[in-house]
Amino acid sequence: MSKNIDENDGILIPNTPDDYISDLILCELPEAGSCLLVTAWDGTLSIYKTNSETSGRENIPSLFKRIKYEMPLLCCCVLNSEIYVGTVQGQLLRYDIIMDSFTPVLITGEDISTLALCKIFVYEDQRLKNSLICVSWDGSISVVDVHQGKIDIRIQLKEDCKILTADCNSKRLIIVETGHKLRLFEFPLQEYDEGTSIASALKYQIRDVKLLPMTDGYVISSIDGRVAVEYLTEPDKQFAFRCHRLNLKDTQFVFPVNTLAFCPGTSKILTGGSDGAVSYWNLDTRRKLKQFPKFNSTSVVKLVCDKGLFYVATSDDSFKSNATIDSNIELQPSSIYVVHL
């Protein structure tokens, strides 16, 4: 069995949310400098100063602010030094760090969608400045002008289409649908654009997707311990590999690969699974660079990388494998670690 992670591999960040962690992002804020933003299902938005100008144990992020909303928060984003969050009810909220309060972005006070906002991205289109792309479980994609407080573009996929997750860069948006499918949208987005439907190279449900930073393509991970690398212009280069598995004498345990994170400006990627471990890969050489020890008894649910270190969020996702819904179930508390590569 893997040993638990020690201080040479990672440091536990104090004052982390207890509930299931839904998003991790790195950003710069005028009030706090380099920060780690964390949203959770208990409705909390936590802002940590990363103290990136220091080294060693002094580099441990410290809690700067925490605010709780009445509904679970599923994602966050920073545009023009302002923090935005998406709720489980489909609201897009702006967080005022001075007033320490949330306000709806739409001037009508309405929700962006009928179901949860699962992802928010900055829309890098010069014609639509000050805009966010909001992706929802209900199959809608909305471009929101946060200064005018209105929706400029809204794309609604077919009724039976639900969006599980997404990723975005300056060129395109990729979404993961139910039914083992992906859909690719090239920028600029158009009101009636249905995108290009792509069949998944993986047999089972996709857990995460990331666009390749160095070329045109994407990486997906699934619940059956597999990762696939797809190239849009060079399909012959595509490949897949197994990971996050436990080999025993008579059987093999397979764990979902919940999260992916690229090291900035490289083809090196981190994978995190329900085995509680993180693996580090070089996609160019197709080799594993390092296997990090198991963090704790819960699952790795989110990763974000920053130069020579990365942040790991672990949460108890055992409820996903329960046969019935148990409202009285007690989950283990979540944790966040900072790890040096």
Wavefront OBJ file of the C-alpha trace (Angstrom):
o trace
v 0.000 0.000 0.000
v 1.130 3.587 -0.643
v 2.452 5.506 2.290
v 0.759 8.735 3.330
v 2.396 11.878 2.058
v 5.039 13.417 4.314
v 6.430 16.933 4.638
v 9.053 16.286 1.954
v 6.300 15.744 -0.617
v 3.582 18.126 0.471
v 2.407 20.453 3.224
v -1.133 20.535 4.563
v -2.681 24.002 4.287
v -4.463 25.023 7.509
v -8.062 26.303 7.704
v -9.434 24.485 4.663
v -13.180 23.985 4.068
v -14.631 20.789 5.537
v -17.171 20.179 2.767
v -16.561 18.832 -0.748
v -14.226 21.155 -2.675
v -15.639 22.160 -6.055
v -12.961 24.420 -7.591
v -9.372 25.648 -7.206
v -7.848 28.525 -9.171
v -4.752 30.720 -8.906
v -4.995 34.459 -9.433
v -3.619 37.908 -8.621
v -5.687 40.316 -6.499
v -4.770 43.953 -5.721
v -5.749 43.488 -2.076
v -3.782 40.285 -1.455
v -1.267 39.627 -4.251
v -0.883 36.026 -5.441
v -3.867 34.006 -4.239
v -5.499 30.581 -4.272
v -9.305 30.674 -4.565
v -11.331 27.718 -3.268
v -15.078 27.114 -3.594
v -16.941 24.352 -1.764
v -20.361 22.725 -1.507
v -20.948 24.338 1.893
v -21.275 27.678 0.062
v -17.874 29.019 1.081
v -15.440 31.029 -1.004
v -11.978 30.929 0.579
v -9.117 33.230 -0.440
v -5.597 32.178 0.530
v -2.466 34.255 0.155
v 0.012 31.886 -1.475
v 3.104 33.717 -0.142
v 4.851 32.804 -3.402
v 7.667 35.282 -2.766
v 8.937 33.089 0.094
v 10.291 29.538 0.121
v 10.203 26.430 2.304
v 7.700 26.221 5.146
v 7.099 29.985 4.992
v 5.524 29.319 1.586
v 2.427 27.769 3.200
v -0.690 29.629 1.977
v -2.557 31.507 4.697
v -6.295 32.186 4.843
v -6.982 35.812 3.885
v -10.789 35.855 3.677
v -13.702 33.441 3.781
v -17.325 34.202 3.032
v -20.309 31.861 2.983
v -23.225 32.020 0.566
v -26.616 30.458 1.211
v -26.212 27.955 -1.647
v -23.344 25.646 -2.700
v -20.677 27.267 -4.882
v -19.387 25.153 -7.782
v -16.850 27.308 -9.625
v -14.972 30.581 -9.585
v -13.132 32.935 -11.921
v -11.280 36.264 -11.846
v -11.812 39.004 -14.443
v -10.189 42.448 -14.140
v -9.198 41.653 -10.535
v -12.817 40.908 -9.572
v -13.957 37.508 -8.280
v -16.995 35.745 -9.761
v -18.610 32.517 -8.558
v -21.249 30.163 -9.937
v -23.889 28.565 -7.721
v -25.734 25.267 -7.763
v -28.920 27.181 -8.683
v -27.389 28.744 -11.800
v -26.568 32.168 -10.354
v -23.515 34.188 -11.375
v -22.347 36.297 -8.428
v -19.723 39.006 -8.053
v -17.785 39.038 -4.786
v -16.933 42.489 -3.412
v -13.779 41.956 -1.375
v -14.088 45.374 0.332
v -17.758 45.046 1.314
v -17.323 41.293 1.873
v -20.566 40.466 0.066
v -22.020 38.732 -3.004
v -24.235 40.466 -5.586
v -25.928 39.026 -8.713
v -24.214 39.999 -11.974
v -27.387 40.230 -14.081
v -29.177 43.530 -13.486
v -32.497 41.657 -13.559
v -31.358 39.554 -10.606
v -32.221 36.408 -12.579
v -30.202 33.198 -12.716
v -27.947 32.539 -15.704
v -29.355 29.007 -16.116
v -31.944 26.616 -14.686
v -29.295 24.302 -13.233
v -25.856 24.713 -11.691
v -23.040 26.659 -13.321
v -20.299 24.045 -13.498
v -17.585 26.232 -15.087
v -16.821 29.946 -15.595
v -14.132 31.232 -17.982
v -12.830 34.617 -19.098
v -13.901 35.141 -22.727
v -10.824 36.384 -24.593
v -12.627 38.168 -27.433
v -11.699 41.798 -28.152
v -15.213 42.509 -29.429
v -16.803 41.329 -26.192
v -14.547 42.677 -23.472
v -15.458 42.279 -19.818
v -17.259 39.015 -20.594
v -17.411 35.591 -18.977
v -18.404 32.251 -20.496
v -20.787 30.436 -18.152
v -21.312 26.709 -18.729
v -24.240 24.973 -17.033
v -25.465 21.483 -16.284
v -28.679 22.342 -18.163
v -26.808 22.310 -21.496
v -26.538 26.084 -21.868
v -23.499 28.216 -22.682
v -23.879 31.936 -21.905
v -21.565 34.850 -22.648
v -22.219 37.436 -19.940
v -21.143 41.088 -20.035
v -20.352 41.603 -16.359
v -20.227 45.420 -16.649
v -23.573 45.747 -18.411
v -25.096 42.920 -16.393
v -26.611 41.159 -19.391
v -26.283 38.026 -21.512
v -24.809 38.833 -24.951
v -24.822 35.301 -26.392
v -26.716 32.213 -25.292
v -26.316 28.759 -26.822
v -28.786 26.097 -25.725
v -27.973 22.518 -26.643
v -30.649 19.876 -27.153
v -32.971 19.066 -24.250
v -31.394 15.694 -23.531
v -27.870 17.187 -23.425
v -26.298 17.851 -20.044
v -22.845 19.381 -19.639
v -20.599 17.732 -17.033
v -17.458 19.879 -17.280
v -15.536 22.073 -19.735
v -12.265 23.833 -20.524
v -11.400 26.973 -22.439
v -8.430 28.872 -23.922
v -8.013 31.850 -26.252
v -9.043 29.816 -29.323
v -11.839 27.458 -28.335
v -14.183 25.991 -25.764
v -14.569 22.255 -25.216
v -17.393 20.715 -23.190
v -18.069 17.206 -21.910
v -21.613 15.960 -22.456
v -23.511 13.024 -21.091
v -23.371 9.982 -23.365
v -19.545 9.847 -23.615
v -19.407 12.800 -26.020
v -17.518 16.064 -26.291
v -18.373 19.214 -28.194
v -15.881 21.733 -29.565
v -16.659 25.423 -30.170
v -14.248 27.626 -32.102
v -14.124 31.332 -31.202
v -15.820 33.672 -31.724
v -18.948 32.059 -30.323
v -22.154 32.486 -32.333
v -25.732 32.523 -31.053
v -26.849 29.455 -33.019
v -23.523 27.636 -33.099
v -23.960 23.972 -32.149
v -20.230 23.256 -32.205
v -18.624 20.056 -33.448
v -19.650 16.831 -31.735
v -16.788 14.434 -30.951
v -17.104 10.824 -29.799
v -15.024 10.053 -26.731
v -11.981 7.830 -27.141
v -12.750 6.442 -23.690
v -15.436 3.859 -23.060
v -16.728 5.140 -19.737
v -17.885 8.459 -18.277
v -15.459 11.378 -18.586
v -14.485 13.110 -15.352
v -12.279 15.949 -16.622
v -11.030 17.611 -19.807
v -8.118 19.969 -20.487
v -7.099 21.641 -23.751
v -3.462 21.049 -24.702
v -1.423 24.198 -23.982
v 1.258 23.665 -26.638
v -0.787 22.457 -29.619
v -4.344 21.916 -30.852
v -5.890 19.052 -28.919
v -7.198 17.962 -25.549
v -6.803 15.435 -22.756
v -9.688 13.583 -21.076
v -9.852 11.295 -18.058
v -12.490 8.757 -17.097
v -13.937 6.765 -14.222
v -12.137 3.584 -15.340
v -8.606 4.792 -14.610
v -7.707 5.908 -18.124
v -6.464 9.081 -19.795
v -6.683 9.811 -23.534
v -4.701 12.419 -25.475
v -6.337 13.636 -28.704
v -4.804 15.889 -31.387
v -7.200 17.887 -33.581
v -4.875 18.266 -36.582
v -2.786 15.113 -36.135
v -5.194 12.287 -35.233
v -2.504 9.640 -35.834
v -0.646 10.887 -32.760
v -3.495 10.198 -30.329
v -2.885 7.730 -27.511
v -4.279 6.593 -24.166
v -2.814 5.165 -20.982
v -3.901 3.518 -17.754
v -3.299 5.036 -14.336
v -4.559 5.149 -10.744
v -4.849 1.410 -10.332
v -3.994 -0.946 -7.514
v -2.664 -4.361 -8.543
v -3.241 -7.202 -6.099
v -2.434 -10.864 -6.466
v -5.788 -11.947 -7.868
v -7.417 -8.723 -8.977
v -6.949 -5.087 -9.918
v -8.738 -2.112 -8.366
v -9.459 0.714 -10.808
v -10.027 4.271 -9.553
v -11.631 7.249 -11.344
v -9.235 9.916 -12.621
v -11.082 12.952 -11.274
v -8.871 15.866 -12.224
v -6.159 17.014 -14.657
v -3.764 19.970 -14.479
v -1.021 21.087 -16.874
v 2.190 22.682 -15.664
v 2.075 26.172 -17.255
v 3.623 26.383 -20.713
v 4.540 22.683 -20.895
v 3.205 19.313 -22.031
v 3.634 17.906 -18.534
v 0.408 17.004 -16.785
v -0.748 15.968 -13.327
v -3.519 13.425 -12.813
v -5.432 12.982 -9.554
v -7.623 10.021 -8.696
v -9.986 8.491 -6.175
v -7.049 6.415 -4.917
v -5.925 9.623 -3.162
v -2.730 9.889 -5.214
v -1.257 12.180 -7.893
v 0.832 11.130 -10.906
v 3.085 13.388 -12.990
v 3.413 12.695 -16.746
v 5.321 13.935 -19.775
v 2.965 13.673 -22.745
v 5.757 14.268 -25.275
v 7.749 11.231 -24.129
v 4.643 9.331 -22.933
v 6.350 8.537 -19.644
v 5.502 8.916 -15.985
v 7.886 11.379 -14.338
v 6.856 10.814 -10.743
v 4.313 9.008 -8.597
v 3.452 11.066 -5.526
v 2.519 9.129 -2.388
v -1.090 8.804 -1.319
v -2.223 12.011 0.407
v -4.875 10.570 2.737
v -7.799 8.147 2.741
v -10.029 10.425 0.604
v -9.989 11.203 -3.126
v -8.019 13.805 -5.052
v -10.776 15.932 -6.599
v -9.012 19.097 -7.832
v -5.505 20.093 -8.958
v -3.941 23.373 -10.027
v -0.299 23.906 -10.972
v 1.891 27.002 -10.694
v 5.493 26.841 -11.944
v 7.447 24.597 -9.559
v 4.593 23.620 -7.271
v 0.992 22.500 -7.330
v -2.044 22.447 -5.061
v -4.095 19.333 -4.317
v -7.653 19.274 -2.968
v -8.860 16.020 -1.418
v -12.488 15.326 -0.518
v -14.586 12.337 0.478
v -16.471 11.240 -2.665
v -17.575 7.855 -1.309
v -21.196 8.981 -1.640
v -20.865 8.655 -5.428
v -20.675 4.872 -5.142
v -23.582 4.477 -2.691
v -26.546 2.477 -3.982
v -29.034 4.828 -2.274
v -29.041 8.452 -1.139
v -28.348 8.724 2.576
v -28.911 12.220 3.969
v -27.347 11.208 7.277
v -24.033 10.105 5.830
v -21.005 11.719 7.477
v -18.200 12.533 5.074
v -14.588 12.959 6.050
v -13.366 16.586 5.992
v -11.598 17.963 2.925
v -7.938 18.973 2.809
v -5.662 21.069 0.572
v -1.926 20.450 0.167
v 0.839 22.428 -1.491
v 3.439 20.198 -3.152
v 6.785 21.061 -4.787
v 7.569 19.335 -8.069
l 1 2 3 4 5 6 7 8 9 10 11 12 13 14 15 16 17 18 19 20 21 22 23 24 25 26 27 28 29 30 31 32 33 34 35 36 37 38 39 40 41 42 43 44 45 46 47 48 49 50 51 52 53 54 55 56 57 58 59 60 61 62 63 64 65 66 67 68 69 70 71 72 73 74 75 76 77 78 79 80 81 82 83 84 85 86 87 88 89 90 91 92 93 94 95 96 97 98 99 100 101 102 103 104 105 106 107 108 109 110 111 112 113 114 115 116 117 118 119 120 121 122 123 124 125 126 127 128 129 130 131 132 133 134 135 136 137 138 139 140 141 142 143 144 145 146 147 148 149 150 151 152 153 154 155 156 157 158 159 160 161 162 163 164 165 166 167 168 169 170 171 172 173 174 175 176 177 178 179 180 181 182 183 184 185 186 187 188 189 190 191 192 193 194 195 196 197 198 199 200 201 202 203 204 205 206 207 208 209 210 211 212 213 214 215 216 217 218 219 220 221 222 223 224 225 226 227 228 229 230 231 232 233 234 235 236 237 238 239 240 241 242 243 244 245 246 247 248 249 250 251 252 253 254 255 256 257 258 259 260 261 262 263 264 265 266 267 268 269 270 271 272 273 274 275 276 277 278 279 280 281 282 283 284 285 286 287 288 289 290 291 292 293 294 295 296 297 298 299 300 301 302 303 304 305 306 307 308 309 310 311 312 313 314 315 316 317 318 319 320 321 322 323 324 325 326 327 328 329 330 331 332 333 334 335 336 337 338 339 340 341
